[in-house]
């Protein structure tokens, strides 16, 4: 059995790590490089860095931060935000990132998934989906949750896989920052639909929520932010708990 992964997510705005609730009301959570180094030392399996205003403001993800992170951490990390073309991917991988996360750009031009997979390999391409549950349906959003697309999440996830995505990172906007648990029913449906790994994001508030994402949601990895940034759940303690719940984790 493949070990389930624990992934701290660092949302970066103006060079600082921030955390919000339902994609708004951000507060400062610390230096992204030092936080990443600490998580690497504490036993995190991977990291995700998202430049959360890059798509909205039309900026490129800042390469210098990626270089600094690569120099300090010893685990794989993914970088997202403002990635619109192959040259962006090339620049970030050369700076030290292991994977890239794409969201708004591939909703606008799905062919970019094919291009990334063909040029850099499926394993490099993480397709992030920000979706909101409304009128009984999961709908995809652009630009950090600001712009509705009307696109069905499950149809889009399947298309992304078929185009060459190596992983799906599903963030429930409905659950984000609320700390009441992940969107486990939607996660389980994604797991049934797809052959590629699904990363759960949005809603972690206690250790049981990670357990439920893995057991009920059948997620391959669980991503969280504020519970790690503000010291609410130490990563080592979380892994000990999951191990006792018979969930396979790297220790």
N, C-alpha and C positions, 0 to 999 in steps of 0.2 A: 504494500500500500504506500502511495506517495504521501509524504508528510504534508500536513496542512501548514500554510504559511501565515505568519503574522507580519503585517506591513504597516508601519507608521507612515502617515501621509503628511507632508509639510506643504501647506498652501503658502506660497510666497507672494508678498505684495510689497513693492518698494524696498526690496532687500531684506524684509523681515518675515518671520513665520507668523501667520495670523490664523484665527479660527472664528468661524461665524456660526449662526443658527439659521437653517433653511436658506443658506447661501447669502445671507445678509448679516449686518451687525457684527463686523469683525473686530476682534481684539488681539493685541500683540501677544505672541507666545514664545518669542525668543529668536536667537540667532540660528538660521537654518543649517549652517555648516557645523556648529558645535552640537546642535540637537542631533543631527545625523550621525556625528561621531559617537555621541553617547548611546544612541540606539543601536549602532553597530556593536558597541562593546557590551550592551545589555542582552544581546541575543536575538535582535530582530532578524528576520530572514531576508527582507528586502526593504527598500525605501522608495517612496514616490514623492517627487518634487513637482508641484504644479504652480506655474506662474499664472495666478488666477485672473489677472486682468490683461494678459497678453492679447487674447483674441479680441476682447472688448475694445482695447485701446489701440489695436493694430500694431503692437510691438512684437519684436522677436524675443524669445526666451533668452535671458542673458547668459551667455556662454561662460563668463568668468565665474559665476557661482558654481556651475557644473565642474569646472576645473578644480575649484577649491574643495568641493565635496569629494571628488574622485581622489584627491590627495589625502583625505582624512578618513574615509570609510573603507571597510574591507568586505562589504557585501554588495550584491547587485543593486543598482538603483535606476529608476525610470524617471524621465523628465517630460513634462508636457506644458503646453501653453504657447500659442502663436506659431505652431508648426504647420506651415502651409505648402511646403514643397520639399523636394528631395534634398536640396542644398541645406535646408534647416536640419534635417535628419543627419546628414553627413557631418555638419558642424558640431552637433551635440554628441554624436558618437565619438568623434575625434577628440572632443574635450573630456571624454571619460564616461559618459552615460552608457548603460548596458541596453536600455530599451527606450523607446519614445511612446508617449501617450498622445493620441490624436482624437479630437472630438468634433469641434465646430467645422474644421476644414474638411473632414471626410463626409460630414453630413451634407456640406455644400457640393463637394466633388468626390464621390465615393471611389473614383478611379485611383485616388492617391493611395488607398489601401493596397491595391494591386501593385502599384509602383514601388511602395516601400518593401513589400514582401518579395518582389522580384529582385530588387537591387540589394537588399540587406538581409533578407531571410524573414520568414514568418515570426520567428521568436523575438524579433526586434519590435514588431508592431502590436502595441496594446491599443485597442479601440475602447475609449472611455465613453460611457453613455450616461448622461444626466437625464433622469426621467422622473416625471411627476405622475402620481396616481390621481386621475380626474375622470369623473363620470364612469367609473368602473374599468378604465383603460389606462395603461402605462404609456405616456406620450413623451417623446424626446424633445430636449431643449438645447438651444445653441448659446454660445457666448456666456459661459459660466452661469447657466440657468436663467438668463434674462429674456431669451427669445424663443417662443414656442414654435415648433415645426409642424405639429399635427401628425408626425410620423410615429407609427406603432413601434414600441421598443423591441418586441419579439421578432417582428419582421426585419427590423434593422439589424439586430444582433445576428440573425441567420445570414443576412446578406454580407455583413462584415466578415463572418467566418468564411463564407464561400469565396470572398475576394482575397483572403489570405491573412486575416488577423490571427495573431498567435494567442491572444487572450482578450477577454472582455472584462472591463472594469465598470461595474454597474453601481452608480450612486443613486440612491433614492432621495430625491429632493424633499419628499414628504417626511422622511425620517432623519434627514441630515441635522446633526447637532442637537437633536431632541433627546437622545440617550434613552430611548425606550425600546431598542432592539432593531435589528436589520429587517429588511423586507423579505422575510423568509419564503413566503409563498411564491413571490416573483422569482427569487433565486432558484428555488426548486424547479420551477418551470423552465428557466434558462438552462439549468443543468440537463434536463430531459431533452431539450431541443438541440443543444450544441455538443460537439465533440471536443471543443477546446476549453481550457480552464476559465472559470468565472471567479472574479474577485468581488467580494461583497464590500460595499462602502455605504456609510450613512446610517447612524443609529446606535453605535456602541456606547453603552453606559455602564455596564458591569460585565464581569467575567462570563456570566451565564449567557449573555447575548452572543459572545463568540462561539460558545458551545452550540447554541441553537442555529447559528449561521452554518456551522459545519454539519450538524446532524439533521436538522429540519430543512435548511436551505441547500444542503449538499454543496456548499461553496468550496472551492479549492484553496482560497486564501481569504483572509479577512483584513480589511484596511480600516484604520481608525486614526483619529487626530487628537482631539482635546483630552481624551482619557489618558493618553500618553504624555502629551505636552505639559499638562498640569499635574502630573504625578498621581493621578487617581488610580491607575492600574499599572504597576511595574511589570515589564515584559516577562521577566523571569518568573514572577509569581503567577502570571497568566498561563505560562507554559506548564508550570507545575500543576495548576488546576486542570488544564485540558488533558494532561497526561493521566491524571487520576480519573478523568471522565472517559478514559479509553479512546481518546482522540490522538492519532499519531502526529507528534510535533518533533521538530529538531530541537535538541537541548544542548 
